[in-house]
Amino acid sequence: MQDISTTVFRGARETTTIALPHPGKRTTKIAVAFACLFAGFATPFLGLILLIFHEIFNDGLLNRIGTVLMIISIPLILLGSVLMDRVGEGS
């Protein structure tokens, strides 16, 4: 809270206060939204690389990890876009 105006009239004091938003809150929201969007766009490429390595080395674990990364990319992109919308609302 910050005192922005004070009026003294016949011994009575009137104070108007406003609540200032936390300065790092918006920055944190933008960083999380950007991280989700970046991860959402980067995971399919990483998953594709792991699937290619699966074909080269014939390792089943790389196949499973690559498939999971490709599937997880869709919710990450959606979450990032929702968080970007929230930053614009100011909530």
Distance bins in CASP14 RR format, pairs under 12 A and 6 or more apart:
PFRMAT RR
TARGET T0000
AUTHOR 0000-0000-0000
RMODE 2
METHOD distances of the structure
MODEL  1
1 15 0 0 0 0 1 0 0 0 0 0 0
1 16 0 0 0 0 0 1 0 0 0 0 0
1 17 1 0 1 0 0 0 0 0 0 0 0
1 18 1 0 0 1 0 0 0 0 0 0 0
1 19 1 0 1 0 0 0 0 0 0 0 0
1 20 1 0 0 1 0 0 0 0 0 0 0
1 21 0 0 0 0 0 1 0 0 0 0 0
2 15 0 0 0 0 0 1 0 0 0 0 0
2 16 0 0 0 0 1 0 0 0 0 0 0
2 17 1 0 0 1 0 0 0 0 0 0 0
2 18 1 0 0 1 0 0 0 0 0 0 0
2 19 0 0 0 0 1 0 0 0 0 0 0
2 20 1 0 1 0 0 0 0 0 0 0 0
2 21 0 0 0 0 0 1 0 0 0 0 0
3 13 0 0 0 0 0 1 0 0 0 0 0
3 14 0 0 0 0 0 1 0 0 0 0 0
3 15 1 0 1 0 0 0 0 0 0 0 0
3 16 1 0 0 1 0 0 0 0 0 0 0
3 17 1 0 1 0 0 0 0 0 0 0 0
3 18 0 0 0 0 1 0 0 0 0 0 0
3 19 0 0 0 0 0 1 0 0 0 0 0
3 20 0 0 0 0 0 1 0 0 0 0 0
4 14 0 0 0 0 0 1 0 0 0 0 0
4 15 0 0 0 0 1 0 0 0 0 0 0
4 16 1 0 1 0 0 0 0 0 0 0 0
4 17 1 0 0 1 0 0 0 0 0 0 0
4 18 1 0 1 0 0 0 0 0 0 0 0
4 19 0 0 0 0 0 1 0 0 0 0 0
4 20 0 0 0 0 1 0 0 0 0 0 0
5 13 0 0 0 0 0 1 0 0 0 0 0
5 14 0 0 0 0 1 0 0 0 0 0 0
5 15 1 0 0 1 0 0 0 0 0 0 0
5 16 1 0 1 0 0 0 0 0 0 0 0
5 17 0 0 0 0 1 0 0 0 0 0 0
5 18 0 0 0 0 1 0 0 0 0 0 0
6 12 0 0 0 0 0 1 0 0 0 0 0
6 13 1 0 0 1 0 0 0 0 0 0 0
6 14 1 0 0 1 0 0 0 0 0 0 0
6 15 1 0 1 0 0 0 0 0 0 0 0
6 16 0 0 0 0 1 0 0 0 0 0 0
6 17 0 0 0 0 0 1 0 0 0 0 0
7 13 1 0 0 1 0 0 0 0 0 0 0
7 14 1 0 1 0 0 0 0 0 0 0 0
7 15 0 0 0 0 1 0 0 0 0 0 0
7 16 0 0 0 0 1 0 0 0 0 0 0
8 14 0 0 0 0 1 0 0 0 0 0 0
8 15 0 0 0 0 0 1 0 0 0 0 0
21 27 0 0 0 0 0 1 0 0 0 0 0
21 28 0 0 0 0 0 1 0 0 0 0 0
21 29 0 0 0 0 0 1 0 0 0 0 0
21 90 0 0 0 0 1 0 0 0 0 0 0
21 91 0 0 0 0 0 1 0 0 0 0 0
22 28 0 0 0 0 1 0 0 0 0 0 0
22 29 0 0 0 0 0 1 0 0 0 0 0
22 90 0 0 0 0 0 1 0 0 0 0 0
24 30 0 0 0 0 1 0 0 0 0 0 0
24 31 0 0 0 0 1 0 0 0 0 0 0
24 32 0 0 0 0 0 1 0 0 0 0 0
25 31 0 0 0 0 0 1 0 0 0 0 0
25 32 0 0 0 0 0 1 0 0 0 0 0
25 86 0 0 0 0 0 1 0 0 0 0 0
25 87 0 0 0 0 1 0 0 0 0 0 0
25 90 0 0 0 0 1 0 0 0 0 0 0
25 91 0 0 0 0 0 1 0 0 0 0 0
26 32 0 0 0 0 0 1 0 0 0 0 0
26 33 0 0 0 0 0 1 0 0 0 0 0
26 83 0 0 0 0 0 1 0 0 0 0 0
26 84 0 0 0 0 0 1 0 0 0 0 0
26 86 0 0 0 0 0 1 0 0 0 0 0
26 87 1 0 0 1 0 0 0 0 0 0 0
26 88 0 0 0 0 1 0 0 0 0 0 0
26 89 0 0 0 0 0 1 0 0 0 0 0
26 90 1 0 0 1 0 0 0 0 0 0 0
26 91 0 0 0 0 0 1 0 0 0 0 0
27 33 0 0 0 0 0 1 0 0 0 0 0
27 34 0 0 0 0 0 1 0 0 0 0 0
27 87 0 0 0 0 1 0 0 0 0 0 0
28 34 0 0 0 0 0 1 0 0 0 0 0
28 35 0 0 0 0 0 1 0 0 0 0 0
28 83 0 0 0 0 0 1 0 0 0 0 0
28 86 0 0 0 0 0 1 0 0 0 0 0
28 87 0 0 0 0 1 0 0 0 0 0 0
29 35 0 0 0 0 0 1 0 0 0 0 0
29 36 0 0 0 0 0 1 0 0 0 0 0
29 80 0 0 0 0 0 1 0 0 0 0 0
29 82 0 0 0 0 0 1 0 0 0 0 0
29 83 1 0 0 1 0 0 0 0 0 0 0
29 84 0 0 0 0 1 0 0 0 0 0 0
29 85 0 0 0 0 0 1 0 0 0 0 0
29 86 1 0 0 1 0 0 0 0 0 0 0
29 87 1 0 1 0 0 0 0 0 0 0 0
29 88 0 0 0 0 1 0 0 0 0 0 0
29 89 0 0 0 0 0 1 0 0 0 0 0
29 90 0 0 0 0 1 0 0 0 0 0 0
29 91 0 0 0 0 1 0 0 0 0 0 0
30 36 0 0 0 0 0 1 0 0 0 0 0
30 37 0 0 0 0 0 1 0 0 0 0 0
30 80 0 0 0 0 0 1 0 0 0 0 0
30 83 0 0 0 0 1 0 0 0 0 0 0
30 84 0 0 0 0 1 0 0 0 0 0 0
30 85 0 0 0 0 0 1 0 0 0 0 0
30 86 0 0 0 0 0 1 0 0 0 0 0
30 87 1 0 1 0 0 0 0 0 0 0 0
30 88 0 0 0 0 1 0 0 0 0 0 0
30 90 0 0 0 0 0 1 0 0 0 0 0
31 37 0 0 0 0 0 1 0 0 0 0 0
31 38 0 0 0 0 0 1 0 0 0 0 0
31 80 0 0 0 0 0 1 0 0 0 0 0
31 83 0 0 0 0 1 0 0 0 0 0 0
31 84 0 0 0 0 0 1 0 0 0 0 0
31 87 0 0 0 0 0 1 0 0 0 0 0
32 38 0 0 0 0 0 1 0 0 0 0 0
32 39 0 0 0 0 0 1 0 0 0 0 0
32 76 0 0 0 0 0 1 0 0 0 0 0
32 79 0 0 0 0 1 0 0 0 0 0 0
32 80 1 0 0 1 0 0 0 0 0 0 0
32 82 0 0 0 0 0 1 0 0 0 0 0
32 83 1 0 1 0 0 0 0 0 0 0 0
32 84 0 0 0 0 1 0 0 0 0 0 0
32 86 0 0 0 0 1 0 0 0 0 0 0
32 87 0 0 0 0 1 0 0 0 0 0 0
33 39 0 0 0 0 0 1 0 0 0 0 0
33 40 0 0 0 0 0 1 0 0 0 0 0
33 76 0 0 0 0 0 1 0 0 0 0 0
33 77 0 0 0 0 0 1 0 0 0 0 0
33 78 0 0 0 0 0 1 0 0 0 0 0
33 79 0 0 0 0 1 0 0 0 0 0 0
33 80 1 0 1 0 0 0 0 0 0 0 0
33 81 0 0 0 0 1 0 0 0 0 0 0
33 82 0 0 0 0 1 0 0 0 0 0 0
33 83 1 1 0 0 0 0 0 0 0 0 0
33 84 1 0 1 0 0 0 0 0 0 0 0
33 85 0 0 0 0 1 0 0 0 0 0 0
33 86 1 0 0 1 0 0 0 0 0 0 0
33 87 1 0 0 1 0 0 0 0 0 0 0
33 88 0 0 0 0 1 0 0 0 0 0 0
34 40 0 0 0 0 0 1 0 0 0 0 0
34 41 0 0 0 0 0 1 0 0 0 0 0
34 42 0 0 0 0 0 1 0 0 0 0 0
34 76 0 0 0 0 0 1 0 0 0 0 0
34 79 0 0 0 0 0 1 0 0 0 0 0
34 80 0 0 0 0 1 0 0 0 0 0 0
34 81 0 0 0 0 0 1 0 0 0 0 0
34 83 0 0 0 0 1 0 0 0 0 0 0
34 84 0 0 0 0 1 0 0 0 0 0 0
34 87 0 0 0 0 1 0 0 0 0 0 0
35 41 0 0 0 0 0 1 0 0 0 0 0
35 42 0 0 0 0 0 1 0 0 0 0 0
35 76 0 0 0 0 1 0 0 0 0 0 0
35 77 0 0 0 0 0 1 0 0 0 0 0
35 79 0 0 0 0 0 1 0 0 0 0 0
35 80 0 0 0 0 1 0 0 0 0 0 0
35 83 0 0 0 0 1 0 0 0 0 0 0
35 84 0 0 0 0 0 1 0 0 0 0 0
36 42 0 0 0 0 0 1 0 0 0 0 0
36 43 0 0 0 0 0 1 0 0 0 0 0
36 72 0 0 0 0 0 1 0 0 0 0 0
36 73 0 0 0 0 0 1 0 0 0 0 0
36 74 0 0 0 0 0 1 0 0 0 0 0
36 75 0 0 0 0 1 0 0 0 0 0 0
36 76 1 0 1 0 0 0 0 0 0 0 0
36 77 1 0 0 1 0 0 0 0 0 0 0
36 78 0 0 0 0 1 0 0 0 0 0 0
36 79 1 0 1 0 0 0 0 0 0 0 0
36 80 1 1 0 0 0 0 0 0 0 0 0
36 81 0 0 0 0 1 0 0 0 0 0 0
36 82 0 0 0 0 1 0 0 0 0 0 0
36 83 1 0 0 1 0 0 0 0 0 0 0
36 84 0 0 0 0 1 0 0 0 0 0 0
36 86 0 0 0 0 0 1 0 0 0 0 0
36 87 0 0 0 0 0 1 0 0 0 0 0
37 43 0 0 0 0 0 1 0 0 0 0 0
37 73 0 0 0 0 0 1 0 0 0 0 0
37 75 0 0 0 0 0 1 0 0 0 0 0
37 76 1 0 0 1 0 0 0 0 0 0 0
37 77 1 0 0 1 0 0 0 0 0 0 0
37 78 0 0 0 0 1 0 0 0 0 0 0
37 79 0 0 0 0 1 0 0 0 0 0 0
37 80 1 0 1 0 0 0 0 0 0 0 0
37 81 1 0 0 1 0 0 0 0 0 0 0
37 82 0 0 0 0 0 1 0 0 0 0 0
37 83 0 0 0 0 1 0 0 0 0 0 0
37 84 1 0 0 1 0 0 0 0 0 0 0
37 85 0 0 0 0 0 1 0 0 0 0 0
37 87 0 0 0 0 0 1 0 0 0 0 0
38 45 0 0 0 0 0 1 0 0 0 0 0
38 46 0 0 0 0 0 1 0 0 0 0 0
38 73 0 0 0 0 0 1 0 0 0 0 0
38 76 0 0 0 0 1 0 0 0 0 0 0
38 77 0 0 0 0 1 0 0 0 0 0 0
38 79 0 0 0 0 0 1 0 0 0 0 0
38 80 0 0 0 0 1 0 0 0 0 0 0
38 84 0 0 0 0 0 1 0 0 0 0 0
39 45 0 0 0 0 0 1 0 0 0 0 0
39 46 0 0 0 0 1 0 0 0 0 0 0
39 69 0 0 0 0 1 0 0 0 0 0 0
39 72 0 0 0 0 1 0 0 0 0 0 0
39 73 1 0 0 1 0 0 0 0 0 0 0
39 74 0 0 0 0 0 1 0 0 0 0 0
39 75 0 0 0 0 0 1 0 0 0 0 0
39 76 1 0 1 0 0 0 0 0 0 0 0
39 77 0 0 0 0 1 0 0 0 0 0 0
39 78 0 0 0 0 0 1 0 0 0 0 0
39 79 0 0 0 0 1 0 0 0 0 0 0
39 80 0 0 0 0 1 0 0 0 0 0 0
39 83 0 0 0 0 0 1 0 0 0 0 0
40 46 0 0 0 0 1 0 0 0 0 0 0
40 47 0 0 0 0 0 1 0 0 0 0 0
40 69 0 0 0 0 1 0 0 0 0 0 0
40 70 0 0 0 0 0 1 0 0 0 0 0
40 71 0 0 0 0 0 1 0 0 0 0 0
40 72 1 0 0 1 0 0 0 0 0 0 0
40 73 1 0 1 0 0 0 0 0 0 0 0
40 74 1 0 0 1 0 0 0 0 0 0 0
40 75 0 0 0 0 1 0 0 0 0 0 0
40 76 1 1 0 0 0 0 0 0 0 0 0
40 77 1 0 1 0 0 0 0 0 0 0 0
40 78 0 0 0 0 1 0 0 0 0 0 0
40 79 0 0 0 0 1 0 0 0 0 0 0
40 80 1 0 0 1 0 0 0 0 0 0 0
40 81 0 0 0 0 0 1 0 0 0 0 0
41 69 0 0 0 0 0 1 0 0 0 0 0
41 70 0 0 0 0 0 1 0 0 0 0 0
41 72 0 0 0 0 0 1 0 0 0 0 0
41 73 1 0 0 1 0 0 0 0 0 0 0
41 74 0 0 0 0 0 1 0 0 0 0 0
41 76 0 0 0 0 1 0 0 0 0 0 0
41 77 1 0 0 1 0 0 0 0 0 0 0
41 80 0 0 0 0 0 1 0 0 0 0 0
41 81 0 0 0 0 0 1 0 0 0 0 0
42 48 0 0 0 0 0 1 0 0 0 0 0
42 49 0 0 0 0 0 1 0 0 0 0 0
42 69 0 0 0 0 1 0 0 0 0 0 0
42 70 0 0 0 0 0 1 0 0 0 0 0
42 72 0 0 0 0 0 1 0 0 0 0 0
42 73 0 0 0 0 1 0 0 0 0 0 0
42 76 0 0 0 0 1 0 0 0 0 0 0
42 77 0 0 0 0 0 1 0 0 0 0 0
43 49 0 0 0 0 0 1 0 0 0 0 0
43 50 0 0 0 0 0 1 0 0 0 0 0
43 65 0 0 0 0 0 1 0 0 0 0 0
43 66 0 0 0 0 1 0 0 0 0 0 0
43 67 0 0 0 0 0 1 0 0 0 0 0
43 68 0 0 0 0 1 0 0 0 0 0 0
43 69 1 0 1 0 0 0 0 0 0 0 0
43 70 1 0 0 1 0 0 0 0 0 0 0
43 71 0 0 0 0 1 0 0 0 0 0 0
43 72 1 0 1 0 0 0 0 0 0 0 0
43 73 1 0 1 0 0 0 0 0 0 0 0
43 74 0 0 0 0 1 0 0 0 0 0 0
43 75 0 0 0 0 0 1 0 0 0 0 0
43 76 1 0 0 1 0 0 0 0 0 0 0
43 77 0 0 0 0 1 0 0 0 0 0 0
44 50 0 0 0 0 0 1 0 0 0 0 0
44 51 0 0 0 0 0 1 0 0 0 0 0
44 66 0 0 0 0 1 0 0 0 0 0 0
44 67 0 0 0 0 0 1 0 0 0 0 0
44 68 0 0 0 0 0 1 0 0 0 0 0
44 69 1 0 0 1 0 0 0 0 0 0 0
44 70 1 0 1 0 0 0 0 0 0 0 0
44 71 0 0 0 0 1 0 0 0 0 0 0
44 72 0 0 0 0 1 0 0 0 0 0 0
44 73 1 0 1 0 0 0 0 0 0 0 0
44 74 0 0 0 0 1 0 0 0 0 0 0
44 76 0 0 0 0 1 0 0 0 0 0 0
44 77 0 0 0 0 1 0 0 0 0 0 0
45 51 0 0 0 0 0 1 0 0 0 0 0
45 52 0 0 0 0 0 1 0 0 0 0 0
45 66 0 0 0 0 0 1 0 0 0 0 0
45 69 0 0 0 0 1 0 0 0 0 0 0
45 70 0 0 0 0 1 0 0 0 0 0 0
45 73 0 0 0 0 1 0 0 0 0 0 0
46 52 0 0 0 0 0 1 0 0 0 0 0
46 53 0 0 0 0 0 1 0 0 0 0 0
46 62 0 0 0 0 0 1 0 0 0 0 0
46 65 0 0 0 0 1 0 0 0 0 0 0
46 66 1 0 0 1 0 0 0 0 0 0 0
46 67 0 0 0 0 0 1 0 0 0 0 0
46 68 0 0 0 0 0 1 0 0 0 0 0
46 69 1 0 1 0 0 0 0 0 0 0 0
46 70 0 0 0 0 1 0 0 0 0 0 0
46 72 0 0 0 0 0 1 0 0 0 0 0
46 73 0 0 0 0 1 0 0 0 0 0 0
46 76 0 0 0 0 0 1 0 0 0 0 0
47 53 0 0 0 0 1 0 0 0 0 0 0
47 54 0 0 0 0 1 0 0 0 0 0 0
47 62 0 0 0 0 1 0 0 0 0 0 0
47 63 0 0 0 0 1 0 0 0 0 0 0
47 64 0 0 0 0 0 1 0 0 0 0 0
47 65 1 0 0 1 0 0 0 0 0 0 0
47 66 1 1 0 0 0 0 0 0 0 0 0
47 67 1 0 0 1 0 0 0 0 0 0 0
47 68 0 0 0 0 1 0 0 0 0 0 0
47 69 1 0 1 0 0 0 0 0 0 0 0
47 70 1 0 1 0 0 0 0 0 0 0 0
47 71 0 0 0 0 1 0 0 0 0 0 0
47 72 0 0 0 0 1 0 0 0 0 0 0
47 73 0 0 0 0 1 0 0 0 0 0 0
48 54 0 0 0 0 0 1 0 0 0 0 0
48 55 0 0 0 0 0 1 0 0 0 0 0
48 62 0 0 0 0 0 1 0 0 0 0 0
48 63 0 0 0 0 0 1 0 0 0 0 0
48 65 0 0 0 0 0 1 0 0 0 0 0
48 66 1 0 0 1 0 0 0 0 0 0 0
48 67 0 0 0 0 0 1 0 0 0 0 0
48 69 0 0 0 0 1 0 0 0 0 0 0
48 70 1 0 0 1 0 0 0 0 0 0 0
48 73 0 0 0 0 0 1 0 0 0 0 0
49 55 0 0 0 0 0 1 0 0 0 0 0
49 56 0 0 0 0 0 1 0 0 0 0 0
49 62 0 0 0 0 1 0 0 0 0 0 0
49 65 0 0 0 0 0 1 0 0 0 0 0
49 66 0 0 0 0 1 0 0 0 0 0 0
49 69 0 0 0 0 1 0 0 0 0 0 0
49 70 0 0 0 0 0 1 0 0 0 0 0
50 56 0 0 0 0 0 1 0 0 0 0 0
50 57 0 0 0 0 0 1 0 0 0 0 0
50 59 0 0 0 0 1 0 0 0 0 0 0
50 60 0 0 0 0 0 1 0 0 0 0 0
50 61 0 0 0 0 1 0 0 0 0 0 0
50 62 1 0 1 0 0 0 0 0 0 0 0
50 63 1 0 0 1 0 0 0 0 0 0 0
50 64 0 0 0 0 1 0 0 0 0 0 0
50 65 1 0 1 0 0 0 0 0 0 0 0
50 66 1 0 1 0 0 0 0 0 0 0 0
50 67 0 0 0 0 1 0 0 0 0 0 0
50 68 0 0 0 0 1 0 0 0 0 0 0
50 69 1 0 0 1 0 0 0 0 0 0 0
50 70 0 0 0 0 1 0 0 0 0 0 0
51 57 0 0 0 0 0 1 0 0 0 0 0
51 59 0 0 0 0 0 1 0 0 0 0 0
51 60 0 0 0 0 0 1 0 0 0 0 0
51 61 0 0 0 0 0 1 0 0 0 0 0
51 62 1 0 0 1 0 0 0 0 0 0 0
51 63 1 0 0 1 0 0 0 0 0 0 0
51 64 0 0 0 0 0 1 0 0 0 0 0
51 65 0 0 0 0 1 0 0 0 0 0 0
51 66 1 0 1 0 0 0 0 0 0 0 0
51 67 1 0 0 1 0 0 0 0 0 0 0
51 68 0 0 0 0 0 1 0 0 0 0 0
51 69 0 0 0 0 1 0 0 0 0 0 0
51 70 1 0 0 1 0 0 0 0 0 0 0
52 58 0 0 0 0 0 1 0 0 0 0 0
52 59 0 0 0 0 0 1 0 0 0 0 0
52 62 0 0 0 0 1 0 0 0 0 0 0
52 63 0 0 0 0 0 1 0 0 0 0 0
52 66 0 0 0 0 1 0 0 0 0 0 0
53 59 1 0 0 1 0 0 0 0 0 0 0
53 60 0 0 0 0 0 1 0 0 0 0 0
53 61 0 0 0 0 0 1 0 0 0 0 0
53 62 1 0 1 0 0 0 0 0 0 0 0
53 63 0 0 0 0 1 0 0 0 0 0 0
53 65 0 0 0 0 1 0 0 0 0 0 0
53 66 0 0 0 0 1 0 0 0 0 0 0
54 60 1 0 0 1 0 0 0 0 0 0 0
54 61 0 0 0 0 1 0 0 0 0 0 0
54 62 1 0 1 0 0 0 0 0 0 0 0
54 63 1 0 1 0 0 0 0 0 0 0 0
54 64 0 0 0 0 1 0 0 0 0 0 0
54 65 0 0 0 0 1 0 0 0 0 0 0
54 66 1 0 0 1 0 0 0 0 0 0 0
54 67 0 0 0 0 1 0 0 0 0 0 0
55 62 0 0 0 0 1 0 0 0 0 0 0
55 63 0 0 0 0 1 0 0 0 0 0 0
55 66 0 0 0 0 0 1 0 0 0 0 0
56 62 0 0 0 0 1 0 0 0 0 0 0
56 63 0 0 0 0 0 1 0 0 0 0 0
57 63 0 0 0 0 0 1 0 0 0 0 0
59 65 0 0 0 0 1 0 0 0 0 0 0
59 66 0 0 0 0 0 1 0 0 0 0 0
60 66 0 0 0 0 1 0 0 0 0 0 0
60 67 0 0 0 0 0 1 0 0 0 0 0
61 67 0 0 0 0 0 1 0 0 0 0 0
61 68 0 0 0 0 0 1 0 0 0 0 0
62 68 0 0 0 0 0 1 0 0 0 0 0
62 69 0 0 0 0 0 1 0 0 0 0 0
63 69 0 0 0 0 0 1 0 0 0 0 0
63 70 0 0 0 0 0 1 0 0 0 0 0
64 70 0 0 0 0 0 1 0 0 0 0 0
64 71 0 0 0 0 0 1 0 0 0 0 0
65 71 0 0 0 0 0 1 0 0 0 0 0
65 72 0 0 0 0 0 1 0 0 0 0 0
66 72 0 0 0 0 1 0 0 0 0 0 0
66 73 0 0 0 0 0 1 0 0 0 0 0
67 73 0 0 0 0 0 1 0 0 0 0 0
68 74 0 0 0 0 0 1 0 0 0 0 0
68 75 0 0 0 0 0 1 0 0 0 0 0
69 75 0 0 0 0 0 1 0 0 0 0 0
69 76 0 0 0 0 1 0 0 0 0 0 0
70 76 0 0 0 0 0 1 0 0 0 0 0
71 77 0 0 0 0 0 1 0 0 0 0 0
72 78 0 0 0 0 0 1 0 0 0 0 0
72 79 0 0 0 0 0 1 0 0 0 0 0
73 79 0 0 0 0 0 1 0 0 0 0 0
73 80 0 0 0 0 0 1 0 0 0 0 0
74 80 0 0 0 0 0 1 0 0 0 0 0
74 81 0 0 0 0 0 1 0 0 0 0 0
75 81 0 0 0 0 0 1 0 0 0 0 0
75 82 0 0 0 0 0 1 0 0 0 0 0
76 82 0 0 0 0 0 1 0 0 0 0 0
76 83 0 0 0 0 0 1 0 0 0 0 0
77 83 0 0 0 0 0 1 0 0 0 0 0
77 84 0 0 0 0 0 1 0 0 0 0 0
78 84 0 0 0 0 0 1 0 0 0 0 0
78 85 0 0 0 0 0 1 0 0 0 0 0
79 85 0 0 0 0 0 1 0 0 0 0 0
79 86 0 0 0 0 0 1 0 0 0 0 0
80 86 0 0 0 0 1 0 0 0 0 0 0
80 87 0 0 0 0 1 0 0 0 0 0 0
81 87 0 0 0 0 0 1 0 0 0 0 0
81 88 0 0 0 0 0 1 0 0 0 0 0
82 88 0 0 0 0 0 1 0 0 0 0 0
82 89 0 0 0 0 0 1 0 0 0 0 0
82 91 0 0 0 0 0 1 0 0 0 0 0
83 89 0 0 0 0 0 1 0 0 0 0 0
83 90 0 0 0 0 0 1 0 0 0 0 0
83 91 0 0 0 0 0 1 0 0 0 0 0
84 90 0 0 0 0 0 1 0 0 0 0 0
85 91 0 0 0 0 1 0 0 0 0 0 0
END
